[in-house]
């Protein structure tokens, strides 16, 4: 059965960015990085993706070193290459350059045994937009409470 095992989620991404579109990309990893990912030792807090020389790179993702790796394993903060089709990269590059958008990793997961990252093409939210989201969430919560109390 083909499953999707989520390893890490960037919870702040949808709060700080208005996500317009999502993409799935493969990751080029070393063996010790895969072991650390399977153990769930990854952090997406300040991560982003950039396009350099026609390739997409994942920056600031912290994958903890694997304790049983030989010769120290891997550098936890190294940039990691992402695998996308050429037409997807060209389309992303055009939208980022013209519209001033950002590529933000939303999730890291395993799909059919391969490490994948879900990228979101997002526009940064202003402080007032974030406040509005908080108020809307609070109002929805209060409405749900009132409904359940009435029952």
C-alpha positions in Angstrom: 0.0 0.0 0.0 1.4 3.4 -0.9 1.3 5.7 2.0 2.4 9.2 3.0 4.3 9.4 6.3 4.6 13.0 7.4 7.9 13.6 9.1 7.7 17.4 9.8 5.3 20.3 9.2 6.1 24.0 9.1 3.3 25.2 11.2 4.2 28.9 10.9 4.2 28.9 7.1 0.4 29.3 6.7 0.4 31.9 9.5 3.2 34.0 8.0 2.3 33.5 4.3 -0.7 33.4 2.1 -0.1 30.1 0.2 -1.2 30.5 -3.4 0.0 27.2 -4.9 1.7 24.0 -3.8 4.3 21.7 -5.4 5.8 18.3 -4.6 9.5 18.0 -5.0 12.0 15.2 -4.4 15.0 15.8 -2.2 18.7 14.8 -2.8 19.9 13.4 0.5 22.8 11.5 2.0 22.3 8.2 3.8 22.7 9.6 7.2 20.1 12.4 6.4 17.6 9.8 5.4 18.1 8.0 8.7 17.6 11.2 10.6 14.5 12.0 8.6 13.0 8.6 9.4 13.6 9.3 13.1 11.8 12.6 12.7 14.8 14.8 13.5 14.1 17.7 11.1 13.2 21.3 11.7 11.6 23.6 9.0 11.2 26.7 11.2 13.2 29.3 9.2 13.4 27.3 5.9 12.9 28.5 2.4 13.7 27.5 -1.1 15.6 29.4 -3.7 16.3 29.1 -7.4 20.0 29.3 -8.5 21.4 28.5 -11.9 18.2 26.8 -13.0 18.1 24.5 -9.9 15.9 24.7 -6.8 17.7 24.5 -3.4 16.3 24.1 0.1 18.0 26.4 2.6 18.0 26.6 6.4 16.5 23.1 7.0 18.0 21.5 10.0 18.4 17.8 9.8 20.0 16.6 12.9 23.2 14.4 12.5 22.6 10.7 12.8 24.3 9.4 15.9 25.4 6.1 14.4 26.8 7.5 11.1 30.5 7.0 10.3 32.9 9.9 10.1 30.4 12.4 11.6 27.6 11.9 9.1 26.5 15.2 7.4 26.4 18.9 7.9 23.0 19.6 9.5 22.4 23.0 7.8 23.7 22.3 4.3 21.6 23.4 1.2 19.8 20.5 -0.3 18.9 20.2 -4.0 15.3 19.7 -4.9 14.1 17.7 -7.9 11.4 19.3 -10.0 10.6 19.1 -13.8 12.2 21.8 -15.9 8.9 23.4 -16.8 7.9 23.6 -13.1 11.2 25.3 -12.3 10.8 27.8 -15.1 7.2 28.6 -14.1 8.2 29.0 -10.5 11.1 31.3 -11.4 8.8 33.5 -13.5 6.2 33.8 -10.8 8.8 34.6 -8.1 10.5 37.2 -10.2 7.4 39.0 -11.4 5.1 38.7 -8.4 7.6 38.9 -5.6 6.5 35.5 -4.1 8.5 33.2 -1.8 9.0 29.4 -1.9 8.3 28.0 1.6 8.5 24.3 2.6 5.2 23.2 4.2 5.9 19.5 4.9 8.6 16.9 4.7 7.3 13.4 4.2 8.0 10.0 2.8 5.9 8.8 -0.2 6.5 5.3 -1.4 9.8 5.2 0.5 11.2 8.4 -1.1 11.8 11.7 0.8 9.6 14.5 -0.5 9.0 18.1 0.4 5.8 20.0 -0.2 6.6 23.6 -1.3 4.2 26.4 -1.1 4.3 29.5 -3.3 3.4 32.2 -0.9 3.0 35.9 -0.4 4.0 37.4 3.0 1.1 38.4 5.2 1.0 41.8 6.8 0.5 42.1 10.6 -3.1 43.2 10.2 -3.8 40.1 8.1 -2.4 37.9 10.8 -4.5 39.7 13.4 -7.6 39.2 11.3 -6.9 35.5 11.0 -6.5 35.2 14.8 -9.8 37.0 15.4 -11.6 34.8 12.8 -10.2 31.7 14.4 -11.4 32.9 17.9 -14.9 33.7 16.6 -15.2 30.3 14.9 -14.1 28.6 18.1 -16.7 30.6 20.1 -19.5 29.7 17.6 -18.6 26.0 17.8 -18.7 26.1 21.6 -22.1 27.8 21.5 -23.4 25.2 19.1 -22.1 22.3 21.1 -23.5 23.9 24.3 -27.0 24.3 22.8 -27.1 20.6 22.0 
